[in-house]
Amino acid sequence: MSETSEPVIAQRGPYPVEVRAGRDYFWCRCGRSATQPFCDGSHKGTGITPLKYHADVDQTLYFCGCKHSATPPCCDGSHKRL
């Protein structure tokens, strides 16, 4: 795979995820993971690395699917402008 810093749009909408307090989640920034919205190592060779999110409370979060959010790892509606 060639070096690229452009993420792939995994989906044009968020992924609702029930996060659990005390757990770490690694959000896929590159869009290539088969286990969206989380990293599976598919970023290797892209120059893009996953973003660690530590959950402080049990809640539903909406992880960005388009990989263009200004508030990663959560969706900010950026997919509506793509």
Residue frames as a rotation matrix with the C-alpha (Angstrom) as fourth column:
MET 1
0.582 0.813 0.000 0.00
0.813 -0.582 0.000 0.00
0.000 0.000 -1.000 0.00
SER 2
-0.187 -0.660 0.727 1.32
0.601 -0.662 -0.447 3.44
0.777 0.354 0.521 -0.82
GLU 3
-0.692 -0.127 -0.711 1.84
0.671 -0.475 -0.569 6.19
-0.265 -0.871 0.414 1.72
THR 4
-0.365 0.616 0.698 -1.25
0.308 -0.627 0.715 8.39
0.879 0.476 0.039 1.87
SER 5
-0.975 0.020 -0.220 -2.64
0.203 -0.312 -0.928 10.65
-0.088 -0.950 0.300 4.53
GLU 6
-0.535 0.842 -0.065 -6.16
-0.773 -0.458 0.439 10.76
0.340 0.285 0.896 3.09
PRO 7
-0.686 0.347 0.640 -8.75
-0.266 0.699 -0.664 8.74
-0.677 -0.625 -0.387 5.01
VAL 8
-0.851 0.511 -0.126 -11.26
0.123 0.425 0.897 6.53
0.511 0.747 -0.425 3.21
ILE 9
-0.365 0.813 0.455 -14.93
-0.921 -0.387 -0.046 7.23
0.139 -0.435 0.890 3.98
ALA 10
-0.993 -0.001 0.120 -16.08
-0.035 0.961 -0.274 4.08
-0.115 -0.276 -0.954 5.77
GLN 11
-0.245 0.954 0.171 -19.73
0.958 0.210 0.197 5.20
0.152 0.212 -0.965 5.84
ARG 12
-0.671 0.078 0.737 -21.62
0.091 -0.978 0.187 8.48
0.736 0.192 0.649 5.54
GLY 13
0.497 0.773 0.395 -22.99
-0.392 -0.207 0.897 8.49
0.774 -0.600 0.200 9.05
PRO 14
-0.188 -0.605 0.773 -22.01
-0.959 -0.055 -0.277 7.67
0.210 -0.794 -0.570 12.62
TYR 15
-0.256 0.045 -0.966 -21.61
0.103 0.995 0.019 4.31
0.961 -0.095 -0.259 14.32
PRO 16
0.456 0.415 0.787 -23.57
-0.749 -0.298 0.591 4.14
0.480 -0.860 0.175 17.59
VAL 17
-0.189 -0.615 -0.766 -21.45
0.123 0.759 -0.640 2.33
0.974 -0.216 -0.068 20.19
GLU 18
0.911 0.397 0.112 -22.21
-0.104 -0.042 0.994 1.44
0.400 -0.917 0.003 23.79
VAL 19
-0.109 -0.994 0.023 -18.94
-0.181 -0.003 -0.984 2.30
0.977 -0.112 -0.179 25.54
ARG 20
0.715 0.284 -0.638 -18.13
0.486 0.454 0.747 1.02
0.502 -0.845 0.186 29.01
ALA 21
0.819 -0.377 0.432 -16.45
-0.544 -0.748 0.379 3.03
0.181 -0.546 -0.818 31.77
GLY 22
0.426 -0.763 0.486 -12.78
-0.458 0.282 0.843 2.20
-0.781 -0.581 -0.229 32.21
ARG 23
0.402 -0.245 0.882 -12.30
0.652 0.753 -0.088 0.71
-0.643 0.611 0.462 28.74
ASP 24
-0.345 -0.562 -0.752 -10.09
-0.331 -0.676 0.658 1.99
-0.878 0.476 0.047 25.95
TYR 25
0.627 0.534 0.567 -11.30
0.440 0.357 -0.824 2.11
-0.643 0.766 -0.011 22.35
PHE 26
-0.507 -0.831 -0.229 -9.12
0.148 -0.345 0.927 2.64
-0.849 0.436 0.298 19.30
TRP 27
0.564 0.790 -0.239 -11.08
0.010 -0.296 -0.955 4.54
-0.825 0.537 -0.175 16.65
CYS 28
-0.046 -0.510 0.859 -10.05
0.906 0.340 0.250 3.90
-0.420 0.790 0.446 13.06
ARG 29
0.079 -0.014 -0.997 -8.89
-0.090 -0.996 0.007 7.17
-0.993 0.089 -0.080 11.47
CYS 30
-0.791 -0.563 -0.238 -7.96
-0.276 -0.018 0.961 5.73
-0.546 0.826 -0.141 8.06
GLY 31
0.092 0.940 -0.329 -11.35
-0.894 -0.068 -0.444 4.23
-0.439 0.335 0.834 7.15
ARG 32
-0.196 -0.282 -0.939 -9.81
-0.811 0.585 -0.007 0.96
0.551 0.761 -0.343 5.94
SER 33
-0.821 -0.167 0.545 -10.59
-0.517 0.622 -0.588 -1.23
-0.241 -0.765 -0.597 8.97
ALA 34
-0.560 0.635 -0.533 -12.93
-0.058 0.611 0.789 -4.21
0.827 0.473 -0.305 8.49
THR 35
-0.278 0.421 -0.863 -14.03
0.919 0.377 -0.112 -3.77
0.278 -0.825 -0.492 12.13
GLN 36
-0.633 0.068 0.771 -15.41
0.038 -0.992 0.118 -0.20
0.774 0.104 0.625 11.87
PRO 37
0.904 -0.232 0.360 -15.47
-0.094 -0.927 -0.362 2.07
0.418 0.293 -0.860 13.71
PHE 38
0.735 -0.620 0.275 -12.47
-0.344 0.009 0.939 0.48
-0.585 -0.785 -0.207 15.40
CYS 39
0.139 -0.835 -0.532 -8.92
-0.990 -0.129 -0.056 -0.19
-0.022 0.534 -0.845 14.24
ASP 40
0.929 0.060 0.366 -7.88
-0.076 0.997 0.029 -3.61
-0.363 -0.054 0.930 12.93
GLY 41
0.082 -0.994 0.070 -4.38
0.183 0.084 0.979 -2.59
-0.980 -0.068 0.189 11.82
SER 42
0.443 0.172 0.880 -5.34
0.860 0.196 -0.471 -1.86
-0.254 0.965 -0.061 8.19
HIS 43
0.972 -0.063 -0.228 -3.75
-0.086 -0.992 -0.092 1.60
-0.220 0.109 -0.969 8.50
LYS 44
0.248 -0.957 0.150 -0.24
0.269 0.217 0.938 0.16
-0.931 -0.192 0.311 8.19
GLY 45
-0.476 -0.561 0.677 1.56
0.819 -0.003 0.574 1.97
-0.320 0.828 0.461 5.38
THR 46
0.340 0.710 0.617 -0.90
0.851 -0.511 0.119 4.87
0.400 0.485 -0.778 5.24
GLY 47
-0.705 -0.596 0.385 0.78
0.329 -0.756 -0.566 7.27
0.628 -0.272 0.729 7.65
ILE 48
-0.019 0.786 0.618 -2.49
-0.668 -0.470 0.577 7.39
0.744 -0.402 0.533 9.63
THR 49
-0.884 -0.280 -0.374 -2.76
0.089 0.685 -0.723 5.95
0.458 -0.672 -0.581 13.14
PRO 50
0.025 0.955 -0.296 -5.82
0.662 0.206 0.721 5.13
0.749 -0.214 -0.627 15.29
LEU 51
-0.353 -0.018 0.936 -7.10
-0.504 -0.839 -0.206 7.47
0.789 -0.544 0.287 17.99
LYS 52
-0.689 0.077 -0.720 -7.37
0.565 0.680 -0.468 6.12
0.453 -0.729 -0.512 21.53
TYR 53
-0.119 0.716 0.688 -10.56
-0.518 -0.636 0.572 6.99
0.847 -0.288 0.447 23.38
HIS 54
-0.898 -0.145 -0.416 -10.88
0.273 0.558 -0.784 6.22
0.346 -0.817 -0.461 27.10
ALA 55
0.014 0.989 0.150 -14.44
0.131 -0.151 0.980 5.92
0.991 0.006 -0.132 28.36
ASP 56
-0.871 -0.283 0.401 -15.05
-0.302 -0.336 -0.892 7.53
0.387 -0.898 0.208 31.75
VAL 57
-0.404 0.821 0.403 -18.73
-0.612 0.086 -0.787 6.56
-0.681 -0.564 0.468 31.91
ASP 58
-0.622 0.366 0.693 -21.07
0.612 0.779 0.138 3.98
-0.489 0.510 -0.708 30.38
GLN 59
0.014 0.660 -0.751 -22.89
-0.291 -0.716 -0.634 5.71
-0.957 0.228 0.182 27.52
THR 60
0.475 0.147 0.868 -23.81
0.773 0.401 -0.491 5.58
-0.420 0.904 0.076 23.85
LEU 61
-0.151 -0.558 -0.816 -21.34
-0.179 -0.796 0.578 7.48
-0.972 0.234 0.020 21.68
TYR 62
0.883 0.414 0.220 -21.65
0.175 0.144 -0.974 8.13
-0.435 0.899 0.055 17.97
PHE 63
-0.081 -0.996 0.034 -18.25
0.237 0.014 0.971 7.39
-0.968 0.087 0.235 16.45
CYS 64
0.183 0.067 -0.981 -17.53
-0.743 -0.644 -0.182 9.17
-0.644 0.762 -0.068 13.16
GLY 65
0.436 0.040 0.899 -17.85
0.367 0.904 -0.218 6.96
-0.822 0.425 0.380 10.07
CYS 66
0.967 -0.009 0.255 -16.73
0.237 -0.345 -0.908 9.44
0.096 0.939 -0.331 7.40
LYS 67
0.254 -0.931 -0.261 -13.36
0.953 0.195 0.232 10.10
-0.165 -0.308 0.937 9.12
HIS 68
-0.327 -0.339 0.882 -13.69
0.582 -0.808 -0.095 13.87
0.745 0.482 0.461 8.58
SER 69
0.688 0.653 -0.317 -15.10
0.625 -0.312 0.716 14.93
0.369 -0.690 -0.623 11.97
ALA 70
0.042 -0.630 0.775 -13.59
-0.199 -0.766 -0.612 18.03
0.979 -0.128 -0.158 13.62
THR 71
0.140 0.075 0.987 -14.38
-0.984 -0.102 0.147 16.39
0.111 -0.992 0.060 16.98
PRO 72
0.124 -0.108 -0.986 -12.87
-0.320 0.937 -0.143 12.90
0.939 0.333 0.082 16.63
PRO 73
-0.982 -0.043 0.184 -13.67
0.080 0.787 0.611 10.22
-0.171 0.615 -0.770 17.46
CYS 74
-0.288 0.957 -0.020 -17.27
0.503 0.134 -0.854 11.44
-0.815 -0.256 -0.520 17.66
CYS 75
-0.249 0.349 0.903 -19.47
0.945 -0.117 0.305 12.47
0.212 0.930 -0.301 14.76
ASP 76
-0.580 0.081 -0.811 -20.00
0.281 -0.914 -0.292 16.20
-0.765 -0.397 0.507 14.26
GLY 77
0.504 0.863 -0.013 -22.17
0.206 -0.135 -0.969 15.97
-0.838 0.486 -0.247 11.14
SER 78
-0.263 -0.712 -0.651 -19.27
-0.540 -0.450 0.711 16.46
-0.799 0.539 -0.266 8.70
HIS 79
-0.702 0.004 0.712 -20.60
0.424 0.806 0.413 13.58
-0.573 0.591 -0.567 6.58
LYS 80
0.379 0.925 0.023 -23.46
0.633 -0.242 -0.735 15.84
-0.675 0.293 -0.677 5.49
ARG 81
0.598 -0.229 -0.768 -20.97
-0.449 -0.889 -0.085 18.13
-0.664 0.396 -0.635 3.72
LEU 82
-0.455 -0.843 0.287 -19.06
-0.248 0.430 0.868 15.40
-0.855 0.324 -0.404 1.83
